Amino acid sequence: MSIELGEKEAEGIYSNLCVISHSSSEVILDFARALPGVTKTRVYARILMTPQHAKSLQQALTANLAKYEEQFGLSRP
């Protein structure tokens, strides 16, 4: 599979907060930034996916974090 990455998307969006919600057919990930001294934030990206795709994402994150920890040591929770 070939994946195209647009110029805007290549810049990325920093997020240190993810709010997760779901219905019977969707999992919703809202990515935001929590900053010191700021009591309000906004969602910078919202991703909707099926529960099956969310499970695949969970497995991919678990595998990649294990590789990260092998290379760089334990990540902090």
KEMI-100536 format. One line per 2 residues: number of its first residue (from 0); their letters; for each residue x, y, z of N, C-alpha, C, CB. Coordinates in steps of 0.05 Angstrom, whole numbers, plus 5000, padded with zeros to 4 digits. Glycine has a CB too. Layout:
N
NUM> A> X:Y:Z:X:Y:Z:X:Y:Z:X:Y:Z; ...
END
This chain:
77
0> MS> 5017:4976:5000:5000:5000:5000:5018:5025:5000:4981:5000:5024; 5011:5044:4984:5025:5069:4983:5009:5090:4998:5031:5078:4953
2> IE> 5021:5105:5016:5007:5125:5031:5019:5152:5025:5009:5119:5062; 5002:5171:5017:5011:5198:5011:5008:5215:5036:4994:5210:4987
4> LG> 5029:5231:5041:5029:5249:5064:5030:5278:5053:5052:5243:5083; 5008:5292:5057:5008:5320:5048:5026:5338:5064:4979:5331:5049
6> EK> 5032:5361:5052:5051:5380:5066:5040:5389:5093:5056:5404:5048; 5015:5396:5094:5003:5405:5119:5003:5383:5140:4974:5415:5115
8> EA> 4996:5358:5132:4995:5336:5151:5023:5328:5160:4982:5312:5138; 5043:5332:5143:5071:5326:5150:5081:5343:5173:5089:5329:5125
10> EG> 5070:5366:5176:5078:5383:5199:5070:5371:5225:5066:5411:5196; 5048:5356:5226:5039:5343:5250:5025:5363:5269:5062:5331:5264
12> IY> 5012:5352:5289:4998:5367:5309:5007:5356:5336:4967:5366:5306; 5017:5373:5354:5026:5364:5380:5001:5360:5398:5046:5383:5393
14> SN> 5000:5338:5412:4978:5332:5431:4990:5318:5455:4956:5316:5418; 4982:5326:5479:4990:5312:5503:4965:5304:5519:5009:5329:5520
16> LC> 4942:5305:5506:4917:5298:5518:4899:5285:5497:4903:5323:5532; 4888:5262:5504:4869:5249:5486:4844:5241:5502:4882:5224:5472
18> VI> 4821:5251:5493:4796:5244:5506:4783:5223:5488:4777:5270:5510; 4776:5201:5500:4765:5178:5484:4736:5174:5492:4781:5153:5489
20> SH> 4719:5173:5472:4690:5166:5477:4682:5146:5456:4672:5192:5476; 4658:5135:5460:4649:5114:5441:4619:5111:5441:4662:5087:5448
22> SS> 4610:5100:5419:4582:5091:5417:4583:5061:5411:4566:5107:5395; 4561:5049:5404:4562:5021:5398:4576:5015:5371:4533:5010:5396
24> SE> 4579:5035:5354:4591:5031:5328:4616:5047:5322:4571:5036:5307; 4624:5066:5340:4647:5083:5335:4663:5087:5360:4637:5110:5324
26> VI> 4689:5092:5356:4707:5101:5377:4716:5129:5368:4731:5081:5383; 4715:5148:5386:4722:5176:5379:4746:5184:5396:4698:5195:5383
28> LD> 4767:5193:5382:4791:5203:5396:4793:5233:5391:4817:5188:5385; 4792:5249:5412:4795:5278:5410:4823:5285:5421:4773:5293:5425
30> FA> 4840:5296:5404:4867:5304:5412:4868:5333:5418:4887:5296:5389; 4879:5340:5442:4881:5367:5451:4909:5371:5464:4859:5374:5472
32> RA> 4913:5396:5474:4938:5402:5488:4931:5413:5516:4955:5423:5473; 4943:5402:5537:4940:5412:5564:4965:5428:5570:4935:5389:5585
34> LP> 4962:5454:5576:4985:5471:5582:4984:5481:5611:4986:5494:5562; 5008:5484:5623:5009:5493:5651:4996:5521:5653:5038:5495:5661
36> GV> 4979:5524:5674:4967:5550:5679:4943:5556:5661:4987:5571:5677; 4936:5539:5643:4914:5543:5625:4892:5524:5632:4922:5540:5595
38> TK> 4868:5534:5639:4847:5517:5648:4828:5508:5626:4831:5532:5669; 4832:5519:5602:4814:5511:5580:4832:5504:5556:4795:5535:5573
40> TR> 4823:5484:5541:4837:5476:5517:4817:5471:5495:4855:5450:5522; 4826:5464:5471:4808:5458:5450:4818:5433:5436:4806:5482:5430
42> VY> 4800:5420:5421:4807:5397:5406:4820:5406:5380:4782:5379:5400; 4844:5395:5374:4858:5402:5350:4854:5381:5328:4888:5405:5355
44> AR> 4846:5357:5335:4841:5336:5316:4821:5316:5328:4867:5322:5306; 4802:5307:5312:4783:5287:5320:4785:5264:5300:4754:5298:5322
46> IL> 4789:5240:5311:4791:5216:5295:4768:5197:5303:4818:5201:5298; 4752:5189:5283:4730:5170:5287:4738:5143:5274:4703:5181:5277
48> MT> 4734:5121:5288:4740:5095:5276:4721:5074:5287:4769:5087:5281; 4720:5052:5273:4704:5029:5283:4718:5017:5307:4699:5008:5261
50> PQ> 4704:5003:5324:4716:4989:5347:4738:4969:5337:4696:4974:5363; 4733:4957:5314:4753:4938:5303:4779:4952:5296:4742:4923:5279
52> HA> 4777:4976:5284:4801:4991:5277:4814:5002:5303:4794:5014:5258; 4799:5009:5323:4810:5018:5348:4826:4995:5361:4788:5028:5367
54> KS> 4816:4971:5359:4831:4948:5370:4857:4943:5355:4813:4922:5369; 4856:4947:5329:4881:4944:5313:4901:4966:5321:4875:4946:5283
56> LQ> 4891:4991:5326:4908:5013:5334:4920:5006:5361:4892:5039:5336; 4904:4996:5380:4914:4988:5406:4937:4968:5404:4892:4976:5423
58> QA> 4934:4948:5387:4955:4928:5383:4980:4940:5371:4944:4905:5366; 4976:4957:5351:4999:4970:5338:5014:4988:5358:4990:4987:5314
60> LT> 5000:5003:5375:5012:5020:5395:5028:5003:5415:4991:5037:5410; 5016:4981:5424:5029:4963:5443:5055:4952:5432:5010:4940:5451
62> AN> 5054:4943:5407:5078:4932:5394:5100:4954:5390:5071:4920:5367; 5092:4978:5382:5111:4999:5377:5122:5010:5403:5098:5021:5361
64> LA> 5106:5012:5424:5117:5021:5450:5137:5001:5462:5094:5026:5470; 5132:4975:5457:5151:4954:5466:5177:4958:5451:5139:4926:5460
66> KY> 5177:4964:5425:5201:4969:5410:5215:4994:5420:5195:4972:5380; 5200:5015:5426:5211:5039:5437:5225:5034:5463:5188:5060:5441
68> EE> 5213:5019:5481:5224:5013:5507:5249:4996:5505:5204:5000:5525; 5250:4978:5485:5274:4962:5481:5297:4980:5472:5269:4940:5459
70> QF> 5292:5000:5456:5312:5018:5446:5320:5040:5466:5303:5030:5420; 5301:5052:5479:5306:5075:5496:5301:5072:5526:5289:5098:5486
72> GL> 5291:5049:5534:5284:5044:5562:5254:5049:5567:5301:5063:5580; 5246:5045:5591:5218:5047:5597:5207:5075:5594:5213:5038:5626
74> SR> 5184:5077:5582:5171:5103:5580:5156:5109:5606:5152:5105:5555; 5154:5134:5612:5140:5142:5637:5110:5143:5631:5149:5169:5647
76> P> 5094:5133:5650:5064:5134:5646:5054:5162:5647:5050:5117:5668
END
